[in-house]
């Protein structure tokens, strides 16, 4: 009997993280971490969950766009999509009237991410596998067919991608066994938000060290003297051998080469969240060279490939790299960043790009250009998503995780039944539950509490007053 998609639900879910300063940086000063969330239902009981990340106001606009896109799925057999997820992705982006308000960027692209991710979640659940396992078990031909290639074939053809994947077939099972055993390398951001006090930054940094982390990121861009002071404070903690009772990493090891690792093998990264013009970025970051960051993340406008290239050239004599991608709104921006040799680190976002099929295209391009992928995950649900993507990259595409680190932020994981977890070495555990799909299902109780505007938390915050919707 054929299964049909019958209906969907959308939810505007907002968490009051602005009250505690979580997520604060030089550009985004009052973040309420939010989720534009969708669940797609079928007449067989099979479901798929998806979401895209926002920071408060505007989440309702994304939900409106999700409803327009998800409505096109009603009456369709999901297996007809699963046969070729690349074609399914092309079809999802093909409504000419909806495409016009992008194209392939902005609100409509965020909404496409939520719907495409929900479809992938449904696919993985239908096969009884976590998403990463679904994809690494694909043949090279199937993986190519799952990928979005339009507009990037001048740098990566389907034939080239197939050759790359076939070359990585050897050793794939060994890599899967290894990452499942030791976990995927991570860095921590949640110790370095700009709105935190020195005491809180110091305490969280020490806690992160005790949890096994040796890569740390701090937010910069508000005041260079204060950033230098904060950076020295963090360096004084992570570079102190006394804080490593069980020993520390060799800073000359291959995995730390070129990362400006300190004497304990600890690495510091800095993130400006797009706050500068190009000349400002160069001047400001050279002023922070003393704290020896591995890279500056998002130094300028996210779609300015040539600006990033200029910054990278100027900072190279200081040994400081450039990273971006969190707000790169589609695969074409990444294509240009790679072509212009503008970045040292590629930071995909699981729902700024329009879902798994577009992410796969960027992973393949990054592998071709030899740029390590360190995904963005500072936001609700993103850590749950991106561990799948990093495992896919390591096992099936790039074949390496030596220099890669996946962002971890310790916020809001309690709202997900299949929440991500870390091991004692500061690495992500690989998702293993055959029922979890893409790991983004949210507890119904969390939705009821934090749905905007009339979830129980928000009604309580207004003294019991509900708002009309």
C-alpha positions as CSV (number, residue, x, y, z in Angstrom):
1,X,0.0,0.0,0.0
2,X,1.4,3.4,-1.0
3,X,2.1,5.9,1.8
4,X,0.9,9.5,1.4
5,X,1.9,12.7,3.1
6,X,-1.3,13.9,4.7
7,X,-0.6,17.0,6.8
8,X,2.0,19.0,8.6
9,X,2.4,21.2,11.7
10,X,4.5,24.3,12.2
11,X,5.6,25.8,15.5
12,X,7.3,29.1,16.4
13,X,9.4,28.2,19.4
14,X,11.4,30.8,21.3
15,X,13.6,30.4,24.3
16,X,14.5,33.4,26.5
17,X,18.3,33.1,26.2
18,X,18.6,36.9,26.1
19,X,18.0,37.0,29.8
20,X,21.3,35.1,30.6
21,X,23.4,36.5,27.8
22,X,23.7,33.2,26.0
23,X,24.5,33.7,22.3
24,X,25.6,37.3,22.7
25,X,28.2,38.8,20.3
26,X,29.2,42.1,18.8
27,X,26.5,41.9,16.2
28,X,23.7,40.0,17.9
29,X,23.2,41.5,21.4
30,X,19.9,40.1,22.5
31,X,19.4,36.6,21.2
32,X,16.4,34.6,22.1
33,X,17.4,31.2,20.5
34,X,14.4,30.1,18.5
35,X,13.2,27.3,16.2
36,X,10.9,27.5,13.2
37,X,9.8,23.9,13.5
38,X,7.9,21.5,11.3
39,X,6.6,18.0,11.6
40,X,5.4,16.2,8.4
41,X,2.8,13.4,8.9
42,X,1.8,10.5,6.7
43,X,-1.2,8.1,6.6
44,X,1.1,5.3,7.7
45,X,2.2,6.9,10.9
46,X,5.7,7.7,9.5
47,X,6.7,11.2,10.5
48,X,9.6,13.6,9.9
49,X,10.8,16.5,12.0
50,X,12.7,19.5,10.8
51,X,13.6,23.0,11.9
52,X,15.6,26.1,11.1
53,X,17.4,28.2,13.7
54,X,16.5,31.9,14.3
55,X,17.1,34.3,17.2
56,X,13.6,35.6,18.1
57,X,11.6,38.1,16.1
58,X,11.0,37.0,12.5
59,X,10.5,33.3,13.4
60,X,6.9,33.7,12.6
61,X,7.8,34.8,9.1
62,X,9.9,31.7,8.5
63,X,7.0,29.6,9.7
64,X,4.7,31.2,7.1
65,X,7.2,30.3,4.4
66,X,7.5,26.7,5.8
67,X,3.7,26.3,5.4
68,X,3.9,27.4,1.8
69,X,6.6,24.9,1.0
70,X,5.3,22.0,3.1
71,X,1.9,22.4,1.5
72,X,3.4,21.2,-1.8
73,X,4.2,17.8,-0.2
74,X,0.5,16.9,0.6
75,X,-0.7,13.9,-1.2
76,X,2.8,12.8,-2.3
77,X,4.4,9.4,-1.7
78,X,7.6,10.0,0.4
79,X,9.2,7.0,-1.3
80,X,9.1,8.9,-4.6
81,X,11.3,11.5,-2.9
82,X,13.6,9.0,-1.2
83,X,14.5,7.4,-4.5
84,X,16.5,10.5,-5.5
85,X,16.8,13.2,-2.9
86,X,18.8,15.4,-5.2
87,X,15.9,15.6,-7.6
88,X,13.5,16.0,-4.6
89,X,15.6,19.0,-3.5
90,X,15.5,20.5,-7.0
91,X,11.7,20.1,-7.1
92,X,11.3,21.7,-3.6
93,X,13.2,24.8,-4.9
94,X,11.3,24.9,-8.2
95,X,8.1,26.8,-7.4
96,X,8.7,29.9,-9.5
97,X,6.6,32.2,-7.4
98,X,8.2,31.2,-4.1
99,X,11.7,31.1,-5.7
100,X,11.2,34.7,-6.7
101,X,11.4,35.9,-3.1
102,X,14.9,34.4,-2.8
103,X,16.2,33.0,-5.0
104,X,17.8,30.4,-2.8
105,X,18.6,32.8,0.0
106,X,16.9,34.5,2.9
107,X,13.7,33.5,4.5
108,X,12.6,31.1,1.8
109,X,15.9,29.3,1.9
110,X,15.7,28.9,5.7
111,X,12.2,27.5,5.3
112,X,13.4,25.1,2.6
113,X,16.0,23.9,5.1
114,X,13.4,23.0,7.6
115,X,11.3,21.1,5.1
116,X,14.2,19.3,3.4
117,X,15.6,18.4,6.8
118,X,12.2,17.0,7.8
119,X,12.1,14.9,4.7
120,X,15.6,13.5,5.4
121,X,14.5,12.8,9.0
122,X,11.5,10.9,7.7
123,X,13.8,9.0,5.2
124,X,16.2,7.9,8.0
125,X,13.3,6.9,10.3
126,X,11.8,4.9,7.4
127,X,15.0,2.9,7.1
128,X,15.6,2.6,10.9
129,X,18.9,4.4,10.9
130,X,20.4,7.6,12.3
131,X,20.7,10.0,9.4
132,X,24.5,9.8,9.2
133,X,24.3,6.0,8.9
134,X,21.6,6.2,6.2
135,X,24.0,8.3,4.1
136,X,27.3,6.6,4.7
137,X,25.6,3.3,3.8
138,X,24.7,4.7,0.4
139,X,26.6,3.7,-2.7
140,X,28.7,6.5,-4.3
141,X,26.0,6.7,-7.0
142,X,23.2,7.1,-4.5
143,X,25.1,9.8,-2.6
144,X,25.7,11.7,-5.8
145,X,22.0,11.4,-6.6
146,X,21.2,12.8,-3.1
147,X,23.2,16.0,-3.8
148,X,22.3,19.4,-5.2
149,X,24.6,20.3,-8.2
150,X,22.9,23.1,-10.0
151,X,25.2,26.2,-10.4
152,X,28.3,24.5,-9.1
153,X,29.3,22.2,-12.0
154,X,32.0,24.7,-13.1
155,X,34.0,23.6,-10.0
156,X,32.5,20.1,-9.3
157,X,30.7,17.9,-11.7
158,X,28.6,14.9,-10.8
159,X,31.3,12.7,-12.5
160,X,34.1,14.3,-10.3
161,X,32.0,13.8,-7.2
162,X,31.5,10.1,-8.1
163,X,35.2,9.6,-8.5
164,X,35.9,11.3,-5.2
165,X,33.4,9.1,-3.4
166,X,34.5,5.9,-5.1
167,X,38.1,6.7,-4.0
168,X,37.0,7.0,-0.4
169,X,35.1,3.6,-0.4
170,X,38.4,2.0,0.7
171,X,38.7,2.3,4.5
172,X,35.1,3.6,4.9
173,X,34.1,0.9,7.4
174,X,37.3,1.4,9.4
175,X,36.7,5.1,9.6
176,X,33.1,4.4,10.8
177,X,34.4,2.1,13.5
178,X,37.0,4.6,14.6
179,X,34.7,7.6,14.9
180,X,32.1,5.5,16.6
181,X,34.7,4.4,19.2
182,X,36.6,7.7,19.9
183,X,33.9,10.3,19.0
184,X,34.2,13.4,16.7
185,X,36.5,16.3,17.8
186,X,34.9,19.4,19.1
187,X,35.5,22.9,20.2
188,X,33.5,24.9,22.8
189,X,31.9,28.3,22.3
190,X,29.6,28.6,25.3
191,X,32.5,29.8,27.5
192,X,33.2,32.8,25.4
193,X,29.9,34.8,24.8
194,X,30.5,38.5,24.8
195,X,27.8,39.3,27.4
196,X,29.4,37.0,30.1
197,X,31.3,38.4,33.1
198,X,35.0,37.6,33.5
199,X,34.1,35.4,36.4
200,X,31.7,33.4,34.3
201,X,34.1,33.1,31.4
202,X,36.9,31.9,33.7
203,X,34.6,29.4,35.4
204,X,33.2,28.0,32.2
205,X,36.6,27.8,30.6
206,X,38.0,25.8,33.5
207,X,34.9,23.5,33.4
208,X,35.4,23.0,29.6
209,X,39.1,22.0,30.3
210,X,37.9,19.5,32.8
211,X,35.5,18.1,30.3
212,X,38.3,17.4,27.8
213,X,38.1,20.3,25.4
214,X,41.3,21.9,24.0
215,X,39.8,24.2,21.4
216,X,38.0,27.3,22.7
217,X,36.3,30.2,20.9
218,X,35.6,33.7,22.2
219,X,33.5,36.5,20.7
220,X,35.2,39.8,19.7
221,X,34.4,43.0,18.0
222,X,33.0,45.4,20.6
223,X,36.3,46.9,22.0
224,X,39.8,45.8,20.9
225,X,41.4,46.6,24.3
226,X,38.8,44.6,26.2
227,X,38.9,41.7,23.7
228,X,42.7,41.6,24.2
229,X,42.3,41.6,27.9
230,X,39.6,38.8,27.8
231,X,41.8,36.8,25.3
232,X,44.8,37.0,27.7
233,X,42.6,35.9,30.5
234,X,41.4,32.8,28.6
235,X,45.0,32.1,27.4
236,X,46.2,32.3,31.0
237,X,43.8,29.4,31.8
238,X,44.1,27.2,28.8
239,X,48.0,27.6,28.5
240,X,48.6,26.8,32.2
241,X,50.0,23.2,32.6
242,X,48.7,23.2,36.2
243,X,45.1,23.0,34.8
244,X,45.9,19.7,33.1
245,X,46.4,17.2,35.9
246,X,46.0,14.3,33.5
247,X,48.4,15.7,30.9
248,X,48.0,17.8,27.8
249,X,48.5,17.6,24.0
250,X,51.8,18.1,22.2
251,X,51.5,21.5,20.4
252,X,53.7,20.2,17.6
253,X,51.4,17.2,16.8
254,X,50.1,17.1,13.2
255,X,46.5,17.8,14.3
256,X,47.6,21.1,15.8
257,X,49.9,22.3,13.1
258,X,49.2,25.8,11.9
259,X,46.6,26.4,14.7
260,X,48.7,28.6,16.9
261,X,48.4,26.1,19.7
262,X,49.9,27.2,23.1
263,X,52.3,25.2,25.2
264,X,49.6,22.9,26.4
265,X,48.3,22.2,22.9
266,X,45.2,24.5,23.5
267,X,43.8,26.4,20.6
268,X,42.0,29.7,20.7
269,X,39.6,31.0,18.0
270,X,37.9,34.4,17.7
271,X,34.6,35.3,16.1
272,X,33.4,38.8,15.1
273,X,30.0,37.8,13.6
274,X,30.3,40.1,10.6
275,X,30.7,43.4,12.5
276,X,33.6,45.0,10.5
277,X,34.3,46.4,7.0
278,X,37.3,44.8,5.4
279,X,40.0,47.4,6.4
280,X,38.5,47.4,10.0
281,X,38.8,43.7,10.2
282,X,42.5,43.7,9.2
283,X,43.4,46.4,11.7
284,X,41.3,45.0,14.5
285,X,42.6,41.4,14.2
286,X,46.2,42.4,13.9
287,X,45.6,44.1,17.2
288,X,44.7,40.7,18.7
289,X,47.7,38.8,17.2
290,X,49.3,38.7,20.7
291,X,46.6,36.1,21.9
292,X,47.5,33.9,18.8
293,X,44.1,32.9,17.5
294,X,43.9,30.0,15.0
295,X,41.3,32.0,12.9
296,X,39.0,34.9,12.9
297,X,35.5,33.8,12.1
298,X,33.0,36.0,10.1
299,X,35.2,39.1,10.0
300,X,33.0,40.8,7.5
301,X,29.8,40.5,5.4
302,X,29.1,36.8,4.9
303,X,28.7,36.9,1.1
304,X,31.7,39.1,0.4
305,X,34.1,36.4,-1.0
306,X,36.7,38.9,-2.2
307,X,36.6,40.8,1.1
308,X,37.3,37.5,2.9
309,X,40.2,36.8,0.5
310,X,41.7,40.2,1.1
311,X,41.5,39.7,4.9
312,X,43.0,36.3,4.6
313,X,46.0,37.6,2.6
314,X,46.6,40.5,5.1
315,X,46.5,38.2,8.1
316,X,48.6,35.4,6.7
317,X,51.9,36.9,7.9
318,X,50.5,36.9,11.4
319,X,49.7,33.2,11.2
320,X,46.0,33.9,11.6
321,X,43.5,32.1,9.3
322,X,40.0,33.1,8.2
323,X,36.8,31.0,8.7
324,X,33.2,31.6,7.6
325,X,30.0,29.9,6.4
326,X,27.5,30.2,9.2
327,X,25.6,32.8,7.2
328,X,26.7,31.8,3.7
329,X,23.3,31.5,2.3
330,X,23.8,28.9,-0.4
331,X,26.3,26.6,-2.1
332,X,27.2,29.3,-4.6
333,X,28.7,31.5,-1.9
334,X,30.8,28.6,-0.8
335,X,31.9,27.9,-4.3
336,X,33.2,31.5,-4.6
337,X,34.9,31.4,-1.3
338,X,36.8,28.3,-2.4
339,X,37.6,29.7,-5.8
340,X,38.9,32.9,-4.3
341,X,41.0,31.0,-1.8
342,X,39.2,33.2,0.8
343,X,39.0,30.8,3.8
344,X,41.1,28.4,5.7
345,X,38.1,26.8,7.4
346,X,34.6,26.0,6.0
347,X,31.8,26.5,8.5
348,X,28.6,25.0,7.1
349,X,25.3,25.6,8.9
350,X,22.7,22.8,8.9
351,X,19.8,25.1,8.2
352,X,21.2,28.2,6.7
353,X,22.0,26.0,3.7
354,X,18.7,24.5,2.5
355,X,18.9,21.1,4.1
356,X,21.1,18.0,3.8
357,X,21.2,17.8,0.0
358,X,22.8,21.3,-0.3
359,X,25.1,20.6,2.6
360,X,26.4,17.5,0.7
361,X,27.4,19.7,-2.2
362,X,29.4,22.0,0.0
363,X,31.1,19.0,1.8
364,X,32.1,17.7,-1.6
365,X,33.5,21.0,-2.8
366,X,35.4,21.5,0.5
367,X,37.0,18.1,0.1
368,X,38.0,18.9,-3.5
369,X,39.7,22.2,-2.4
370,X,41.2,20.6,0.7
371,X,39.5,23.0,3.1
372,X,38.6,21.4,6.5
373,X,34.9,21.6,7.5
374,X,34.2,22.8,11.1
375,X,30.4,23.3,11.2
376,X,28.6,26.1,13.0
377,X,26.5,24.8,15.9
378,X,25.9,27.8,18.2
379,X,22.1,27.6,18.5
380,X,19.1,25.5,19.5
381,X,19.1,22.1,17.8
382,X,22.2,22.8,15.8
383,X,24.5,20.5,17.7
384,X,21.9,17.7,17.4
385,X,22.0,18.3,13.6
386,X,25.6,18.8,12.7
387,X,27.2,15.7,14.4
388,X,25.5,13.8,11.6
389,X,27.0,16.0,9.0
390,X,30.5,15.8,10.4
391,X,30.4,12.0,10.6
392,X,29.2,11.9,7.0
393,X,32.1,14.1,5.9
394,X,34.7,12.0,7.7
395,X,33.4,8.6,6.8
396,X,32.2,9.1,3.2
397,X,33.6,12.3,1.8
398,X,36.8,13.8,3.1
399,X,38.1,10.8,4.9
400,X,39.8,12.9,7.6
401,X,39.0,14.5,11.0
402,X,42.5,15.2,12.0
403,X,42.2,19.0,11.7
404,X,38.4,19.3,12.0
405,X,36.6,20.4,15.1
406,X,32.8,20.6,15.4
407,X,31.4,23.5,17.4
408,X,29.6,22.7,20.7
409,X,27.5,25.1,22.8
410,X,26.0,23.8,26.0
411,X,22.5,25.3,25.6
412,X,19.0,23.9,25.4
413,X,19.8,20.2,24.7
414,X,17.4,19.1,27.3
415,X,14.5,19.8,24.9
416,X,15.4,17.0,22.6
417,X,14.8,13.3,23.4
418,X,17.8,12.4,21.1
419,X,20.1,15.1,22.4
420,X,23.7,15.1,21.5
421,X,26.2,13.9,24.1
422,X,29.9,14.4,24.7
423,X,32.5,11.9,25.9
424,X,35.2,12.5,28.5
425,X,37.7,13.5,25.8
426,X,35.6,16.5,24.8
427,X,34.4,14.8,21.6
428,X,30.8,14.2,20.3
429,X,29.5,10.7,20.7
430,X,28.1,9.4,17.4
431,X,24.3,9.1,17.3
432,X,23.3,5.4,17.5
433,X,19.6,5.1,18.1
434,X,17.9,3.6,15.0
435,X,14.7,5.6,15.8
436,X,16.2,9.1,16.0
437,X,16.6,10.0,12.3
438,X,18.2,13.4,12.2
439,X,17.9,13.8,16.0
440,X,15.8,17.0,15.9
441,X,12.6,15.8,17.4
442,X,11.6,18.1,20.2
443,X,9.6,17.2,23.3
444,X,6.0,18.1,23.0
445,X,6.2,19.6,26.5
446,X,8.9,22.0,25.4
447,X,6.9,23.1,22.4
448,X,3.9,23.7,24.7
449,X,6.0,25.7,27.1
450,X,8.0,27.9,24.7
451,X,5.8,28.3,21.6
452,X,5.3,31.9,20.7
453,X,3.2,33.8,21.7
454,X,1.0,31.7,23.9
455,X,3.2,28.9,25.3
456,X,3.0,28.6,29.0
457,X,6.3,30.3,29.6
458,X,5.5,33.4,27.5
459,X,2.0,33.7,29.0
460,X,3.5,33.6,32.4
461,X,6.1,36.2,31.5
462,X,3.2,38.5,30.6
463,X,1.4,37.9,33.8
464,X,-1.1,35.5,32.4
465,X,-2.1,37.5,29.4
466,X,-2.5,35.7,26.1
467,X,-2.0,37.4,22.7
468,X,-4.2,37.0,19.7
469,X,-2.7,35.2,16.7
